[in-house]
Amino acid sequence: MKVDGGIGFGRDIAANAQEAESLGYDGLWSAETNHDPFLPLAIAATATERLELGTGIAVAFARNPMNLAVLANDLQTLSEGRFMLGSARRSSRTSPSGTRCPGRTRPRACAN
């Protein structure tokens, strides 16, 4: 069984990642809540040797696909193959303006 934990944002990211690794954690996940999920993972990648690192989630629709791919590749290289990209898009029942579209799976603009 693998045991993972979360990593937050702050000045002690490297120390927290090293502590998690020394305690036997298998991985650390960073979520896109109040901060960018990638910066803590880059810091953790340079401070650890075996922890798996991943985004638990990064919002894909807010990013340019090419930039996201390059960023993920850079983290994969920096972590020596320990990075996992978890991404999400907006709900398929939501229009581009954010309004709910009952009964539609691929809304155009919620107009009937």
Salt bridges, closest charged atoms under 4 A:
GLU32 OE1 - ARG63 NH1 3.02
ASP36 OD2 - ARG63 NH2 3.69
GLU52 OE2 - LYS2 NZ 2.85
